[in-house]
Amino acid sequence: MSKRLILASTSPRRQELLQQVNIPFTLRKQETNESQIITSDPVDKVKQLATLKNNNISLEHEDEVILTADTVVSFHNHIFEKPKHKEDAHEMLSALSGEVHEVYTGVMIRSKESKHVFVEKTEVEFWSLSQKEIEWYISTQDPYDKAGAYGIQSIGSIFVKQVVGDYYNVVGLPISRVVRELRNFSVFPENS
């Protein structure tokens, strides 16, 4: 018997990725105080945040499976989350210019019977960016709801020289691995 997926995320990108692979889901809003996770290790941080978000959602029916995720950008072991303002975005993009950074996404999947947490890592190399490019980009709305102040699936894609690992992990959900893990919870893509 197939189970019902509950996505506890407001990220439009995560929703689009699940839709792209024909996995039906229901959105369930969760309120999480993320500031209580204070670790500076990016792997621990995304694991703990995905777990915290997941545990804040109750399983309302026997056949529900809850999916939560959190993504951060890490550069020289310094975590870049969503920029708070233009100066923050400028600082992040200047640091990432011409360099390789890591993107980590922590995912937690939970049902009444079991739970599973994993972390996916992708390396991203940026071209060297001019101050003019950075100024232009931060004048758009693109960087402000994305970890590391750029969207690889949108305008920020012009900064990316190379990706090593799962591209979709950088978007916000390592979808091929998620689909494989969801099979263990009896959640499957639908026939289109």
NORTALIN-V25716 format. One record per pair of residues at least 24 apart in sequence whose C-alpha atoms are under 10 Angstrom apart, sorted by sequence separation. I is the first residue (numbers start at 0). GAP is how many residues later the second one is. D is the distance in Angstrom with one decimal. If there is no record, write none. Layout:
i=I gap=GAP d=D
i=I gap=GAP d=D
This chain:
i=28 gap=24 d=10.0
i=29 gap=24 d=8.4
i=31 gap=24 d=7.0
i=45 gap=24 d=5.4
i=46 gap=24 d=9.5
i=74 gap=24 d=8.7
i=75 gap=24 d=9.3
i=76 gap=24 d=9.2
i=78 gap=24 d=9.5
i=99 gap=24 d=5.5
i=100 gap=24 d=6.4
i=145 gap=24 d=10.0
i=146 gap=24 d=9.6
i=29 gap=25 d=9.6
i=30 gap=25 d=7.4
i=31 gap=25 d=9.7
i=44 gap=25 d=8.7
i=45 gap=25 d=6.3
i=74 gap=25 d=7.6
i=75 gap=25 d=7.5
i=76 gap=25 d=9.0
i=78 gap=25 d=9.9
i=98 gap=25 d=8.3
i=99 gap=25 d=4.2
i=100 gap=25 d=8.3
i=132 gap=25 d=9.9
i=133 gap=25 d=9.6
i=145 gap=25 d=9.0
i=146 gap=25 d=9.1
i=29 gap=26 d=6.5
i=30 gap=26 d=8.8
i=44 gap=26 d=9.2
i=45 gap=26 d=7.0
i=73 gap=26 d=9.6
i=74 gap=26 d=4.9
i=75 gap=26 d=8.8
i=98 gap=26 d=5.6
i=99 gap=26 d=6.4
i=132 gap=26 d=9.1
i=145 gap=26 d=9.0
i=28 gap=27 d=9.8
i=29 gap=27 d=6.3
i=44 gap=27 d=8.4
i=73 gap=27 d=6.0
i=74 gap=27 d=6.5
i=97 gap=27 d=7.0
i=98 gap=27 d=5.6
i=99 gap=27 d=9.3
i=28 gap=28 d=8.2
i=29 gap=28 d=9.6
i=42 gap=28 d=9.8
i=72 gap=28 d=7.1
i=73 gap=28 d=5.1
i=74 gap=28 d=8.8
i=95 gap=28 d=9.5
i=96 gap=28 d=8.5
i=97 gap=28 d=5.0
i=98 gap=28 d=7.4
i=123 gap=28 d=9.7
i=27 gap=29 d=8.0
i=41 gap=29 d=9.1
i=42 gap=29 d=9.0
i=72 gap=29 d=5.8
i=73 gap=29 d=6.1
i=95 gap=29 d=8.2
i=96 gap=29 d=5.6
i=97 gap=29 d=4.7
i=98 gap=29 d=7.7
i=128 gap=29 d=10.0
i=27 gap=30 d=9.8
i=41 gap=30 d=7.0
i=71 gap=30 d=8.4
i=72 gap=30 d=4.5
i=73 gap=30 d=7.6
i=95 gap=30 d=6.6
i=96 gap=30 d=6.2
i=97 gap=30 d=3.9
i=128 gap=30 d=7.3
i=41 gap=31 d=7.9
i=42 gap=31 d=9.5
i=71 gap=31 d=5.8
i=72 gap=31 d=6.4
i=95 gap=31 d=8.8
i=96 gap=31 d=4.8
i=97 gap=31 d=6.9
i=125 gap=31 d=9.5
i=126 gap=31 d=8.6
i=127 gap=31 d=8.0
i=41 gap=32 d=6.6
i=70 gap=32 d=7.0
i=71 gap=32 d=5.5
i=72 gap=32 d=8.9
i=95 gap=32 d=8.5
i=96 gap=32 d=5.3
i=125 gap=32 d=8.9
i=126 gap=32 d=5.7
i=127 gap=32 d=9.6
i=40 gap=33 d=9.0
i=41 gap=33 d=9.7
i=70 gap=33 d=5.6
i=71 gap=33 d=6.6
i=92 gap=33 d=9.3
i=95 gap=33 d=8.7
i=96 gap=33 d=8.4
i=125 gap=33 d=5.4
i=126 gap=33 d=6.1
i=127 gap=33 d=9.1
i=39 gap=34 d=9.8
i=44 gap=34 d=9.1
i=69 gap=34 d=8.2
i=70 gap=34 d=4.2
i=71 gap=34 d=8.8
i=93 gap=34 d=9.0
i=94 gap=34 d=9.9
i=96 gap=34 d=9.9
i=124 gap=34 d=8.5
i=125 gap=34 d=4.6
i=126 gap=34 d=5.4
i=41 gap=35 d=7.2
i=69 gap=35 d=5.5
i=70 gap=35 d=6.5
i=92 gap=35 d=10.0
i=93 gap=35 d=7.4
i=123 gap=35 d=9.9
i=124 gap=35 d=6.0
i=125 gap=35 d=5.1
i=126 gap=35 d=8.6
i=40 gap=36 d=7.0
i=41 gap=36 d=8.0
i=68 gap=36 d=6.6
i=69 gap=36 d=5.3
i=70 gap=36 d=8.9
i=92 gap=36 d=8.1
i=93 gap=36 d=8.6
i=123 gap=36 d=7.0
i=124 gap=36 d=5.5
i=125 gap=36 d=7.1
i=39 gap=37 d=7.7
i=40 gap=37 d=8.1
i=41 gap=37 d=6.3
i=68 gap=37 d=5.4
i=69 gap=37 d=6.8
i=93 gap=37 d=8.0
i=96 gap=37 d=9.3
i=123 gap=37 d=7.7
i=124 gap=37 d=5.1
i=125 gap=37 d=9.1
i=25 gap=38 d=9.9
i=27 gap=38 d=9.1
i=29 gap=38 d=9.8
i=39 gap=38 d=7.2
i=40 gap=38 d=7.8
i=41 gap=38 d=9.4
i=67 gap=38 d=8.3
i=68 gap=38 d=4.4
i=69 gap=38 d=9.2
i=92 gap=38 d=9.6
i=123 gap=38 d=5.9
i=124 gap=38 d=6.4
i=26 gap=39 d=9.8
i=39 gap=39 d=6.9
i=67 gap=39 d=5.8
i=68 gap=39 d=6.4
i=122 gap=39 d=8.2
i=123 gap=39 d=4.6
i=124 gap=39 d=8.5
i=24 gap=40 d=9.6
i=25 gap=40 d=9.6
i=26 gap=40 d=9.9
i=38 gap=40 d=9.9
i=66 gap=40 d=7.2
i=67 gap=40 d=5.4
i=68 gap=40 d=8.9
i=92 gap=40 d=9.9
i=93 gap=40 d=7.5
i=122 gap=40 d=5.8
i=123 gap=40 d=6.4
i=24 gap=41 d=9.6
i=66 gap=41 d=5.8
i=67 gap=41 d=6.7
i=89 gap=41 d=8.9
i=92 gap=41 d=6.8
i=121 gap=41 d=7.1
i=122 gap=41 d=5.0
i=123 gap=41 d=8.5
i=7 gap=42 d=9.9
i=24 gap=42 d=9.6
i=65 gap=42 d=7.9
i=66 gap=42 d=4.7
i=67 gap=42 d=8.9
i=91 gap=42 d=9.9
i=92 gap=42 d=9.8
i=121 gap=42 d=5.9
i=122 gap=42 d=6.4
i=65 gap=43 d=5.6
i=66 gap=43 d=6.8
i=90 gap=43 d=9.5
i=120 gap=43 d=9.1
i=121 gap=43 d=4.6
i=122 gap=43 d=8.7
i=123 gap=43 d=9.0
i=8 gap=44 d=8.8
i=64 gap=44 d=6.8
i=65 gap=44 d=5.2
i=66 gap=44 d=9.3
i=89 gap=44 d=6.5
i=92 gap=44 d=9.5
i=102 gap=44 d=8.8
i=120 gap=44 d=7.1
i=121 gap=44 d=5.9
i=122 gap=44 d=9.2
i=7 gap=45 d=7.6
i=8 gap=45 d=9.8
i=64 gap=45 d=5.5
i=65 gap=45 d=6.5
i=88 gap=45 d=8.8
i=89 gap=45 d=7.3
i=92 gap=45 d=9.2
i=102 gap=45 d=8.8
i=119 gap=45 d=8.8
i=120 gap=45 d=7.7
i=121 gap=45 d=7.3
i=7 gap=46 d=7.3
i=63 gap=46 d=8.5
i=64 gap=46 d=4.6
i=65 gap=46 d=9.7
i=88 gap=46 d=9.6
i=101 gap=46 d=10.0
i=119 gap=46 d=8.1
i=120 gap=46 d=10.0
i=121 gap=46 d=9.2
i=122 gap=46 d=9.9
i=123 gap=46 d=8.4
i=6 gap=47 d=9.5
i=63 gap=47 d=6.2
i=64 gap=47 d=7.9
i=89 gap=47 d=9.0
i=100 gap=47 d=9.6
i=121 gap=47 d=6.7
i=122 gap=47 d=8.8
i=7 gap=48 d=9.3
i=62 gap=48 d=7.7
i=63 gap=48 d=7.8
i=64 gap=48 d=9.7
i=66 gap=48 d=9.9
i=68 gap=48 d=9.5
i=70 gap=48 d=9.5
i=72 gap=48 d=9.8
i=86 gap=48 d=10.0
i=88 gap=48 d=9.3
i=89 gap=48 d=6.9
i=120 gap=48 d=7.4
i=121 gap=48 d=6.9
i=7 gap=49 d=7.5
i=61 gap=49 d=8.0
i=62 gap=49 d=8.1
i=64 gap=49 d=9.5
i=65 gap=49 d=9.2
i=66 gap=49 d=9.9
i=67 gap=49 d=9.6
i=68 gap=49 d=9.7
i=69 gap=49 d=9.5
i=70 gap=49 d=9.4
i=71 gap=49 d=10.0
i=72 gap=49 d=9.6
i=73 gap=49 d=9.6
i=85 gap=49 d=9.0
i=88 gap=49 d=6.7
i=119 gap=49 d=6.9
i=120 gap=49 d=8.7
i=6 gap=50 d=10.0
i=60 gap=50 d=9.5
i=61 gap=50 d=6.6
i=64 gap=50 d=9.2
i=66 gap=50 d=10.0
i=68 gap=50 d=9.4
i=70 gap=50 d=9.8
i=72 gap=50 d=9.6
i=87 gap=50 d=9.7
i=92 gap=50 d=9.6
i=118 gap=50 d=9.8
i=119 gap=50 d=9.6
i=5 gap=51 d=9.5
i=58 gap=51 d=8.8
i=60 gap=51 d=8.8
i=61 gap=51 d=9.1
i=72 gap=51 d=9.6
i=85 gap=51 d=9.9
i=86 gap=51 d=8.8
i=58 gap=52 d=7.4
i=59 gap=52 d=9.8
i=85 gap=52 d=6.2
i=95 gap=52 d=8.5
i=121 gap=52 d=9.5
i=5 gap=53 d=9.1
i=53 gap=53 d=9.2
i=54 gap=53 d=9.4
i=57 gap=53 d=10.0
i=58 gap=53 d=7.3
i=84 gap=53 d=9.1
i=85 gap=53 d=7.9
i=89 gap=53 d=9.7
i=94 gap=53 d=10.0
i=95 gap=53 d=9.9
i=119 gap=53 d=8.8
i=120 gap=53 d=9.1
i=13 gap=54 d=9.7
i=53 gap=54 d=6.7
i=57 gap=54 d=10.0
i=85 gap=54 d=10.0
i=88 gap=54 d=7.0
i=119 gap=54 d=6.9
i=13 gap=55 d=8.8
i=49 gap=55 d=8.7
i=50 gap=55 d=8.5
i=52 gap=55 d=8.7
i=53 gap=55 d=7.7
i=54 gap=55 d=8.8
i=88 gap=55 d=7.5
i=91 gap=55 d=9.8
i=92 gap=55 d=7.5
i=118 gap=55 d=9.2
i=48 gap=56 d=9.9
i=49 gap=56 d=5.7
i=50 gap=56 d=7.8
i=51 gap=56 d=9.3
i=53 gap=56 d=7.5
i=87 gap=56 d=9.6
i=91 gap=56 d=6.3
i=92 gap=56 d=6.8
i=3 gap=57 d=9.2
i=46 gap=57 d=9.4
i=48 gap=57 d=7.6
i=49 gap=57 d=5.6
i=50 gap=57 d=5.9
i=85 gap=57 d=9.0
i=88 gap=57 d=9.9
i=90 gap=57 d=9.9
i=91 gap=57 d=6.6
i=92 gap=57 d=7.9
i=119 gap=57 d=8.7
i=3 gap=58 d=9.4
i=4 gap=58 d=8.6
i=5 gap=58 d=6.7
i=6 gap=58 d=8.5
i=7 gap=58 d=6.9
i=8 gap=58 d=8.2
i=10 gap=58 d=9.6
i=45 gap=58 d=7.0
i=46 gap=58 d=8.0
i=47 gap=58 d=8.0
i=48 gap=58 d=8.9
i=49 gap=58 d=5.6
i=50 gap=58 d=8.8
i=84 gap=58 d=9.5
i=85 gap=58 d=8.3
i=88 gap=58 d=9.8
i=90 gap=58 d=9.3
i=91 gap=58 d=9.2
i=2 gap=59 d=8.7
i=3 gap=59 d=5.9
i=4 gap=59 d=6.0
i=5 gap=59 d=5.8
i=6 gap=59 d=6.0
i=7 gap=59 d=6.2
i=8 gap=59 d=6.4
i=10 gap=59 d=9.9
i=44 gap=59 d=9.3
i=45 gap=59 d=6.1
i=46 gap=59 d=4.8
i=47 gap=59 d=9.6
i=48 gap=59 d=9.3
i=49 gap=59 d=9.0
i=50 gap=59 d=9.4
i=83 gap=59 d=10.0
i=84 gap=59 d=7.4
i=88 gap=59 d=7.7
i=89 gap=59 d=8.3
i=117 gap=59 d=9.7
i=2 gap=60 d=5.0
i=3 gap=60 d=4.9
i=4 gap=60 d=4.9
i=5 gap=60 d=4.7
i=6 gap=60 d=5.1
i=7 gap=60 d=5.5
i=8 gap=60 d=7.5
i=41 gap=60 d=9.3
i=42 gap=60 d=9.7
i=43 gap=60 d=9.9
i=44 gap=60 d=9.5
i=45 gap=60 d=4.5
i=46 gap=60 d=6.9
i=47 gap=60 d=9.4
i=82 gap=60 d=7.4
i=83 gap=60 d=7.2
i=87 gap=60 d=9.7
i=88 gap=60 d=5.3
i=99 gap=60 d=9.8
i=117 gap=60 d=9.5
i=1 gap=61 d=8.0
i=2 gap=61 d=5.9
i=3 gap=61 d=6.0
i=4 gap=61 d=6.0
i=5 gap=61 d=6.1
i=6 gap=61 d=6.4
i=7 gap=61 d=8.3
i=8 gap=61 d=9.1
i=41 gap=61 d=8.8
i=42 gap=61 d=6.7
i=44 gap=61 d=8.2
i=45 gap=61 d=7.8
i=46 gap=61 d=7.8
i=53 gap=61 d=9.9
i=81 gap=61 d=7.9
i=82 gap=61 d=5.7
i=83 gap=61 d=9.1
i=87 gap=61 d=8.3
i=88 gap=61 d=8.5
i=97 gap=61 d=9.2
i=99 gap=61 d=9.5
i=101 gap=61 d=9.8
i=0 gap=62 d=8.9
i=1 gap=62 d=9.7
i=2 gap=62 d=6.8
i=3 gap=62 d=8.6
i=4 gap=62 d=7.1
i=5 gap=62 d=8.8
i=6 gap=62 d=9.2
i=41 gap=62 d=6.9
i=42 gap=62 d=8.1
i=43 gap=62 d=8.6
i=45 gap=62 d=9.8
i=81 gap=62 d=6.2
i=82 gap=62 d=7.5
i=96 gap=62 d=8.2
i=97 gap=62 d=9.5
i=98 gap=62 d=9.7
i=99 gap=62 d=8.9
i=100 gap=62 d=9.9
i=101 gap=62 d=9.5
i=102 gap=62 d=9.7
i=41 gap=63 d=9.1
i=42 gap=63 d=7.5
i=80 gap=63 d=9.8
i=81 gap=63 d=5.8
i=82 gap=63 d=7.5
i=85 gap=63 d=9.5
i=95 gap=63 d=9.6
i=96 gap=63 d=9.6
i=97 gap=63 d=8.8
i=99 gap=63 d=9.3
i=101 gap=63 d=9.9
i=102 gap=63 d=9.7
i=105 gap=63 d=9.6
i=117 gap=63 d=9.5
i=41 gap=64 d=9.4
i=50 gap=64 d=9.7
i=80 gap=64 d=9.2
i=81 gap=64 d=5.1
i=82 gap=64 d=7.2
i=84 gap=64 d=9.8
i=99 gap=64 d=10.0
i=102 gap=64 d=9.8
i=104 gap=64 d=6.4
i=116 gap=64 d=9.8
i=50 gap=65 d=9.4
i=80 gap=65 d=7.3
i=81 gap=65 d=4.3
i=82 gap=65 d=7.1
i=83 gap=65 d=9.4
i=103 gap=65 d=7.4
i=104 gap=65 d=7.9
i=115 gap=65 d=8.3
i=50 gap=66 d=7.4
i=79 gap=66 d=9.6
i=80 gap=66 d=4.3
i=81 gap=66 d=6.1
i=82 gap=66 d=5.8
i=92 gap=66 d=9.4
i=102 gap=66 d=7.4
i=103 gap=66 d=7.7
i=104 gap=66 d=9.5
i=105 gap=66 d=9.5
i=106 gap=66 d=8.0
i=115 gap=66 d=9.7
i=49 gap=67 d=7.9
i=79 gap=67 d=6.1
i=80 gap=67 d=5.6
i=81 gap=67 d=6.0
i=82 gap=67 d=9.4
i=102 gap=67 d=6.0
i=104 gap=67 d=6.7
i=105 gap=67 d=8.6
i=106 gap=67 d=8.8
i=49 gap=68 d=9.3
i=78 gap=68 d=9.0
i=79 gap=68 d=4.9
i=80 gap=68 d=7.7
i=81 gap=68 d=9.0
i=101 gap=68 d=9.0
i=102 gap=68 d=9.4
i=103 gap=68 d=8.9
i=104 gap=68 d=6.7
i=105 gap=68 d=9.3
i=115 gap=68 d=9.7
i=47 gap=69 d=9.3
i=49 gap=69 d=9.6
i=78 gap=69 d=8.3
i=79 gap=69 d=7.9
i=102 gap=69 d=9.1
i=103 gap=69 d=9.6
i=104 gap=69 d=7.5
i=108 gap=69 d=8.9
i=115 gap=69 d=9.6
i=46 gap=70 d=6.9
i=103 gap=70 d=9.7
i=107 gap=70 d=9.6
i=113 gap=70 d=9.6
i=114 gap=70 d=8.9
i=45 gap=71 d=10.0
i=46 gap=71 d=7.0
i=106 gap=71 d=8.1
i=113 gap=71 d=8.2
i=45 gap=72 d=9.2
i=46 gap=72 d=6.7
i=108 gap=72 d=8.2
i=109 gap=72 d=9.7
i=112 gap=72 d=8.9
i=45 gap=73 d=7.4
i=72 gap=73 d=9.4
i=73 gap=73 d=9.4
i=74 gap=73 d=9.2
i=107 gap=73 d=9.9
i=108 gap=73 d=7.6
i=45 gap=74 d=9.7
i=71 gap=74 d=8.8
i=72 gap=74 d=5.9
i=73 gap=74 d=8.0
i=110 gap=74 d=7.3
i=42 gap=75 d=9.5
i=43 gap=75 d=9.0
i=70 gap=75 d=8.9
i=71 gap=75 d=5.5
i=72 gap=75 d=5.3
i=108 gap=75 d=9.9
i=109 gap=75 d=8.2
i=110 gap=75 d=10.0
i=42 gap=76 d=6.8
i=70 gap=76 d=6.8
i=71 gap=76 d=7.1
i=72 gap=76 d=9.0
i=108 gap=76 d=8.2
i=41 gap=77 d=9.9
i=42 gap=77 d=8.8
i=69 gap=77 d=9.6
i=70 gap=77 d=9.6
i=72 gap=77 d=9.9
i=42 gap=78 d=8.7
i=72 gap=97 d=8.6
i=70 gap=98 d=8.2
i=71 gap=98 d=8.9
i=70 gap=99 d=7.9
i=70 gap=100 d=8.8
i=71 gap=100 d=8.9
i=70 gap=101 d=5.9
i=6 gap=102 d=9.7
i=69 gap=102 d=7.5
i=70 gap=102 d=8.0
i=5 gap=103 d=9.6
i=68 gap=103 d=7.9
i=69 gap=103 d=8.4
i=4 gap=104 d=9.5
i=5 gap=104 d=9.8
i=68 gap=104 d=7.2
i=4 gap=105 d=9.8
i=67 gap=105 d=9.6
i=68 gap=105 d=9.7
i=4 gap=106 d=9.5
i=3 gap=107 d=9.9
i=2 gap=108 d=9.3
i=66 gap=111 d=9.2
i=66 gap=115 d=9.1
i=64 gap=117 d=8.7
i=65 gap=119 d=9.9
i=64 gap=120 d=7.1
i=63 gap=121 d=9.4
i=64 gap=121 d=8.8
i=62 gap=122 d=9.7
i=63 gap=122 d=10.0
i=64 gap=122 d=7.9
i=62 gap=123 d=9.3
i=63 gap=123 d=9.4
i=62 gap=124 d=9.9
i=10 gap=134 d=9.1
i=10 gap=135 d=9.7
i=12 gap=140 d=8.9
i=16 gap=151 d=8.2
i=13 gap=154 d=9.4
i=16 gap=154 d=8.8
i=20 gap=154 d=8.2
i=12 gap=155 d=9.5
i=13 gap=155 d=10.0
i=16 gap=155 d=8.8
i=17 gap=155 d=8.9
i=19 gap=155 d=9.4
i=20 gap=155 d=8.9
i=16 gap=156 d=7.4
i=22 gap=156 d=8.4
i=13 gap=157 d=7.9
i=14 gap=157 d=9.9
i=16 gap=157 d=9.0
i=17 gap=157 d=7.3
i=12 gap=158 d=6.7
i=13 gap=158 d=6.2
i=14 gap=158 d=9.4
i=16 gap=158 d=6.7
i=17 gap=158 d=10.0
i=20 gap=158 d=8.4
i=12 gap=159 d=6.7
i=13 gap=159 d=6.0
i=16 gap=159 d=9.8
i=22 gap=159 d=9.8
i=11 gap=160 d=9.6
i=12 gap=160 d=8.1
i=13 gap=160 d=9.4
i=17 gap=160 d=9.3
i=10 gap=161 d=8.3
i=13 gap=161 d=8.7
i=17 gap=161 d=8.8
i=10 gap=162 d=9.9
i=24 gap=162 d=9.7
i=23 gap=163 d=8.9
i=22 gap=164 d=7.8
i=23 gap=164 d=8.5
i=22 gap=165 d=6.3
i=23 gap=165 d=7.2
i=21 gap=166 d=8.4
i=22 gap=166 d=4.3
i=23 gap=166 d=7.2
i=20 gap=167 d=9.5
i=21 gap=167 d=4.9
i=22 gap=167 d=6.0
i=20 gap=168 d=6.3
i=21 gap=168 d=5.4
i=22 gap=168 d=9.3
i=19 gap=169 d=9.7
i=20 gap=169 d=8.3
i=21 gap=169 d=7.3
i=18 gap=170 d=9.2
i=20 gap=170 d=9.7
i=21 gap=170 d=7.0
i=17 gap=171 d=8.8
i=20 gap=171 d=9.5
i=4 gap=177 d=8.9
i=2 gap=179 d=9.7
i=2 gap=180 d=9.9
i=4 gap=180 d=9.3
i=1 gap=181 d=9.4
i=3 gap=181 d=9.5
i=4 gap=181 d=9.5
i=2 gap=182 d=7.3
i=3 gap=182 d=8.5
i=4 gap=182 d=6.7
i=1 gap=183 d=8.5
i=2 gap=183 d=5.5
i=3 gap=183 d=6.7
i=4 gap=183 d=9.3
i=1 gap=184 d=5.1
i=2 gap=184 d=5.4
i=3 gap=184 d=9.3
i=0 gap=185 d=7.0
i=1 gap=185 d=5.7
i=2 gap=185 d=8.3
i=0 gap=186 d=9.0
i=1 gap=186 d=7.2
